């Protein structure tokens, strides 16, 4: 199945599907933290369309159906990675790993990648660590009381 998943740059018209998958994917995270007032669940179509101006979105498609996405932003000396999502019915099949591997090819001269995830999101942390990311700091989320996030960095050698 994984060899039938195609990674490509998302188009503006893909954002509705990506937003719907994002809300499905982040529901399990909200349940883990017992907090449903988080930006990925509350994001509007207008907001993600605005993000499209500043971020490059990759999409994963399986038989022409969008099943995952990740967004990245080049900051010159580092690249910010945000909202890796995979449709719940396609999770644990290597699609997130494939998206993360592909983003490393987008900006070949980038020396450092940075992302954030919740400290209770052990499955996510293990995936990122297996891809070479390391936890560099933890801090309370400035928007959600009681949520602690971890900053993870991957440096290319």
Secondary structure, DSSP 8 states (H G I E B T S, - for coil): -GGGEEEEE--GGGHHHHHHHHHHHHHHHHHHHT----HHHH--HHHHHHHHHHSEEEEEEETTEEEEEEEEEE-SS-EEEEEEEE-GGGTTSSHHHHHHHHHHHHSTT--EEEEEEETT-HHHHHHHHHTT-EEEEEEE-SSSTT-EEEEEEEE--
